[in-house]
Amino acid sequence: MSHTAHIRRGDLLIADPFLSDPSFSRAVVYIVEHNEEGTIGFVLNQPMGIMLKDVVETSPGPEFEIPLFTGGPVGGNTLHVVHQLGDHIAGSKYIANHIYWGGDFEQVKFLLGNKNADWRDMKFFVGYAGWAAGQLADELKNHSWIVLRGTEDFIFNDEDEDLWQAALRMKGGKYRLLAISPLRPEWN
């Protein structure tokens, strides 16, 4: 059985504390697609410092002052939404635990603009994390990632800086100790 057989939509990948790829340093990635062709996910804890209103043409208003996140190093010109609006957004893809990906973006804007949706039930990403077939399996064999079953508490959490530590603490056991490891152990 391959290592990727343990991965499924809705899982979280927690970056190993010593993962050297700067795109994923202390990252928590939510997996939205995983099959024999590859894997797609979004980094949950890398806010960009800009708002949805800064990149999407909308009417002015606080309902579009929603933080954007760097979803990953692939497709930096794409915008994605993970949400809990289900059937209210046509074309949404069910992931797990009442969480959906994508759908008709005009409907998303309409629901936000009319205050028929709460932005806390959505998370917006620029780009995504992607792995070709077999690539994630290799990274798991090399212990680059720790797998945790995802919950909406992690996906829609606004404590971005502490999310990596919280995920490791939830994993328990030896991972609780990893949660307090310094970013640069060589500096200690």
TIROLO-529186 format. One record per residue: residue in three letters; x, y, z of N, C-alpha, C in turn. Coordinates in steps of 0.001 Angstrom, whole numbers, padded with zeros to 6 digits, always signed. Atoms other than C-alpha are relative to their C-alpha. Layout:
ALAXYZXYZXYZ...
END
This chain:
MET+000847-001179+000000+000000+000000+000000+000890+001239+000000SER-000819-001211+000087+001399+003406-000953-000326+000948+001139HIS+000197-000989-001059+001831+006232+001517-001152+000937-000319THR+001076-000927+000330-000665+008379-000400-001366-000625+000234ALA+001283+000619-000295-003397+005818+000290-000518+000486+001349HIS+000392-000507-001308-003431+007306+003795-000538+001428-000095ILE+000464-001370+000202-004217+010747+002392-001378-000044-000635ARG+001311-000129+000629-007779+011706+001589-000438+001454+000055ARG+000531-001364-000015-009714+014842+000820-000444+000347+001408GLY+000372-000449-001333-010214+016854+003964+001105-000159+001030ASP-001128+000152-000922-006893+015872+005539+000832+001277+000053LEU-000969-001078-000139-004326+018338+006789+001397-000586-000108LEU-001422+000324+000009-000645+018128+005951+000690+001061+000837ILE-000737-000906-000878+001472+019665+008684+001468-000122-000378ALA-001406+000026+000407+004957+020636+007549+000874-000438+001166ASP-000999+000372-000981+007760+018920+009406+000732+001273+000430PRO-000652-001232-000448+009503+021554+011563+001293+000323-000738PHE-001285-000221+000655+012694+021093+009570-000103-000038-001526LEU+000208-000052+001443+011154+021177+006081+000665+001257-000545SER-000821-001125+000465+013527+023390+004097-000649+000842-001094ASP+000664-000752+001067+011129+024518+001322-000662+001243+000596PRO+000554-001219-000601+010360+028190+002161-001488+000196-000291SER+001434-000114+000297+006923+027923+000506-000855-000728+001032PHE+000763+000816-000938+005916+025422+003166+000557+000020+001423SER-000543-000095-001354+007847+026484+006267-001139+000178+001002ARG+001033-000002-001044+005535+025724+009202-001411+000118-000567ALA+001295-000081+000681+002628+025355+006787-000942-001109+000470VAL+001064+000980-000168-000668+023588+007347-000797+000051-001295VAL+000629+000060+001318-002139+022454+004021-001274-000840+000092TYR+001280+000704+000044-005797+021479+003576-000134-000669-001366ILE+000079+000764+001247-006190+018724+000947-001438+000015-000527VAL+001327-000055+000621-009112+019297-001449-000163-001024-001117GLU+000067+001022+001050-008247+016717-004109+001191-000928+000159HIS-001077+000976-000061-006245+013519-003972-000454-001232-000775ASN+000313+001184+000797-006276+010782-006597+001290-000486-000660GLU-001190+000569+000639-003919+008756-008798+000740+000994-000895GLU-000646-001014+000842-003170+011846-010903+000793+001029+000805GLY-000714-000963-000831-001964+013978-007987-000853+000526+001127THR+000620-000559-001199-002959+016133-005050-000026+001517-000100ILE+000141-001452-000065-004221+019693-004600-000403+000370+001420GLY+000352-000498-001331-004382+021638-001352+000250+001485+000093PHE-000181-001428-000254-004302+025115+000146+000678+000207+001350VAL-000689-000337-001238-001922+026526+002754-000932+000894+000814LEU+000988-000702-000824-004175+027689+005592+000574+001152+000812ASN-000563-000938-000974-001740+029790+007571+001047+000950-000579GLN-000904-000997+000593+000001+032172+005166-000806+001173-000553PRO+000752-001161+000467-002005+035404+005049+000877+000888-000878MET-000740-000820+000955-001016+037703+002189+000113+001460+000438GLY-000008-001395-000415-001751+040978+003978-000840+000888-000905ILE+000924-000758+000840-004309+042022+001342-001387-000620+000120MET+001388+000425-000139-008066+041733+001142-000593-000402-001351LEU+000711+000415+001195-010469+040177-001342-000374+001214-000854LYS+000400-001209+000735-011663+043681-002299+001150+000589-000803ASP-001169-000513+000714-008109+044424-003458+000246-000711-001326VAL-000268+000782+001220-008188+041761-006188-001237-000353-000810VAL+001244+000354+000681-011853+041292-007120-000835+001260-000174GLU+000860-001149+000248-014077+043875-008734-001322-000196+000738THR+001217+000070-000804-016863+044482-006206-000452+001411+000321SER+000437-001292-000513-018946+047268-004840+000727+000236+001323PRO-000711-000258-001259-017230+049020-001939-000864-000405+001186GLY+000744+000384-001191-018217+047712+001439+000815-000936+000856PRO-000767+000834-000938-016931+045934+004517-000178-001494-000235GLU+000232+001430+000218-018408+042607+003358+001063-000646-000886PHE-001074+000545+000828-015452+042233+000959+001385+000231+000611GLU-001270-000153-000716-012769+043061+003517+000330-001332+000663ILE-000278+001372-000417-011850+039413+003746+001458-000290-000337PRO-001419+000255+000274-008198+038381+004100+000214-001080-001055LEU-000431+000996+000982-006524+036503+001254+001204-000746+000549PHE-001106+000849-000424-004091+033660+001835+000759-000498-001214THR-000799+000653+001028-001233+032310-000229-000340-001480+000081GLY+000425+001396-000008-002665+028927-001168+001131-000964-000272GLY-001153+000827+000329+000681+027631-002390+000738+000603-001175PRO-000861-000576+001036+003368+028170-005000-000447-000233-001446VAL+000464+000315+001352+001340+026923-008006-001194+000902-000349GLY+001161-000756+000462-001090+029019-010062-000205+001311+000732GLY+000067-001257-000733-000320+032370-008482-000940+001031-000584ASN+000962-000923+000603-002807+034034-010817-001429-000538+000116THR+001326+000585-000177-005772+031932-009634-000537+000313+001390LEU+000670-000275-001271-008292+032655-006881-000917-001174+000314HIS+000780+001163-000417-009913+029835-004918-000727+000322+001295VAL+000738-000153-001248-012493+029633-002160-000340-001380+000552VAL+000448+001167-000745-013082+026938+000436-001076+000542+000933HIS+001134-000583-000726-016423+027367+002166-000901-001066+000603GLN+001000+000867-000612-019302+025910+004144-001392+000310-000547LEU+001285-000430+000560-022059+027164+001829-000674-001068-000849GLY+000579+001152+000675-022621+023866+000044-000855+000301-001198ASP+000918-000105+001129-025658+023877-002220-000362+001445-000358HIS+000289-001407+000303-025935+027685-002059+000886+000526-001124ILE-000915-000419+001062-023074+027898-004577+000081-001127-001032ALA+000009+001003+001070-023560+026033-007849+001432-000376-000388GLY-001306+000478+000447-020631+023909-008930+000995-000247+001121SER-000901+000283-001125-019150+023536-005440+000324-001484+000045LYS-000407+001395-000142-017209+020342-004857+000103-000338+001481TYR-000028+000418-001398-017806+018575-001553+001364-000612+000326ILE-001298+000531-000426-014563+017871+000312-000204-000981+001156ALA+000238+000818-001193-015417+016580+003821-000553+000903+001096ASN+000442-000733-001194-017104+017635+007080-000719+001308-000312HIS+000793-001184+000378-019531+020111+005432+000855+001122-000591ILE-000894-000980+000617-016668+021853+003615+000046-000261-001497TYR+000053+000049+001452-016708+022642-000102+001120+000843-000589TRP-001024-000739+000733-014277+023963-002685-000610+000549-001271GLY+000359-000615+001260-014997+026409-005470-001471+000230-000212GLY+001367-000272+000399-018211+026923-007349-000089+001318-000751ASP+000267-001223+000757-019778+029881-009133+000410+001223+000826PHE-000535-001112-000782-017744+032876-007959-000943+001200+000004GLU+000988-001097+000012-020456+035346-009010-001029-000216+001106GLN+000917+000292-001103-022764+033585-006537+000652+000297+001343VAL-000724-000314-001228-020111+033901-003834-000055+001510+000243LYS+000033-001461-000125-019876+037645-004495-001412+000496+000323PHE+001379-000402-000249-023669+037958-004574-000383-000256+001457LEU+000342+000344-001380-024094+036165-001242+000711+000908+001004LEU-000734-000908-000885-021384+038280+000375-000567+001419-000071GLY+000497-001364+000194-022680+041540-001117-001360+000238+000617ASN+001331-000117-000587-026217+040879+000102-000039-000446+001454LYS-000134+000437-001392-024945+039715+003484-000806-001273+000289ASN+000660+001292-000169-026533+036302+002921+001005-001097+000325ALA-001064+000942-000363-023214+034638+003717+000954+000710+000947ASP-000964-000536-000965-020774+035140+006547+001406-000338-000487TRP-001358+000234+000492-017155+035566+005474+000762-000985+000873ARG-000697+000950-000877-016122+033442+008465-000270-001454-000401ASP+000268+001335+000537-017600+030466+006586+000743-000242-001304MET-000747+000096+001251-015148+031031+003720+001467+000327+000266LYS-001407-000375-000018-011436+031217+003130+000443+000094-001450PHE-000397-000272+001373-009930+032689-000039+001506-000143-000152PHE-001406+000291+000249-006611+031646-001564+000414+000463-001389VAL-000627-000283+001282-004371+032929-004312+001025-001102-000215GLY-000879+001132+000264-002625+029936-005870-000386-001209+000822TYR+000272+001246-000708-002509+026420-004531+001283-000819+000121ALA-001092+000964-000138-000203+023606-003452-000378-001206-000851GLY+000296+001122+000878+000027+020834-006022+001133-001002-000056TRP-000962+001085+000104+001758+017495-006251-000397-000891-001170ALA+000239+000944+001088+002063+015312-009350-000131-001408+000583ALA+000148+001390-000435+001324+011594-009149+001310-000503+000603GLY-001173+000566-000665+003743+009970-006692+000852+000996+000759GLN-000854-001006-000641+005346+013241-005584-000278+000109+001500LEU+000323-000095-001420+003476+013519-002279+000386-001279+000732ALA-000403+001268-000617+004109+009820-001581+001479+000034+000345ASP-001441-000116-000269+007843+010506-001864+000264+000938+001173GLU-000195-000952-001093+007590+013510+000444-000438-000603+001337LEU+000431+000667-001233+005668+011433+002993+001029-001042+000442LYS-001054+000972-000333+008338+008704+002820+001204+000698+000624ASN-001128-000782-000537+010926+011415+003525-000370+000779+001258HIS+000480-000627-001244+008892+012578+006551-000062+001521-000089SER+000159-001451+000161+008344+016072+005120-001325+000487+000565TRP+001341-000372-000428+004694+016031+006218-000516-000936+001069ILE+000710+000762-001026+002623+014875+009166-001480+000122-000360VAL+001401+000000+000423-000973+013885+008340-000920+000052+001215LEU+001016-000140-001044-003923+014942+010500-001358+000090-000680ARG+001354-000105+000542-007620+014482+009812-000494+001414+000265GLY+000394-001406-000088-009019+017965+009124-001372+000202+000602THR+001304-000420-000505-011864+019730+010878-000205+001462-000377GLU+000270-001390+000349-013596+023004+010132+000640+000975+000975ASP-000678-000868-000965-011992+024401+013299+001360+000445-000525PHE-001299-000359+000556-008662+024334+011495-000149+000787-001302ILE+000123-000622+001309-009877+025379+008064-000365+001474+000127PHE+000508-001363-000108-011697+028535+009156+000529+000721+001239ASN-000646-000599-001163-009431+029379+012088+000656+001308-000398ASP-000653-001277+000328-008255+032979+012188+001250+000242+000843GLU-001249-000073-000765-005284+032282+014463+001123-000556-000868ASP-000895+000533+001013-002987+031839+011459+001403-000317+000507GLU-001380+000186-000446+000332+032197+013261+000147-001205+000912ASP-000073+001114-000934-000489+029514+015833-000571-001295-000557LEU+000677+001163+000563-002226+027076+013485+000917-001211-000107TRP-000953+001099+000133+000881+024984+012821+000221-000682+001350GLN-000210+000565-001341+001547+024535+016549-001257-000699+000506ALA+001256+000597-000453-002125+023849+017293-000243-001344-000679ALA+000194+001258+000725-002255+021151+014601+000914-001088+000559LEU-000916+000988-000569+000824+019423+016010-000447-000424+001403ARG+000488+000353-001343-000566+019602+019543-001206-000926-000097MET+001169+000862+000163-003832+018065+018321+000420-001409-000417LYS-000506+001308+000421-001861+015234+016689+000443-000805+001222GLY-000351+000642-001263-000556+014483+020189+001329-000727-000024GLY-001224+000783-000133+002276+012262+021376+001252+000817-000232LYS-001285-000661+000251+005750+013166+020146-000174+001317-000760TYR+000223-001213+000788+004222+015858+017912-000214+001223+000890ARG+000147-001116-000942+003408+017978+020968+001365+000645+000272LEU-001351-000515-000206+007152+018328+021502+000491+000735-001241LEU-000392-000677+001238+007724+019207+017846-000637+001381-000111ALA+000719-001276+000084+005182+022025+018240+000779+001144+000644ILE-000763-001069-000665+007597+023912+020459+001433+000104-000521SER-001355-000070+000556+010684+023346+018325+000228+001375-000630PRO-000285-001323+000566+012401+026581+017304+000082-000051-001525LEU-000054-000083+001456+012265+027748+013701+001407-000296-000507ARG-001407+000228+000361+016073+027717+013511+000734-000613+001198PRO-000618+000640-001160+017377+025128+015998+001500+000267+000095GLU-001451-000251-000022+020967+025908+014978+000344+001305+000715TRP-000254-001271-000684+020563+029353+016579-000063-000151+001524ASN+000093+000206-001459+019976+027849+020046+001328-000383+000579
END
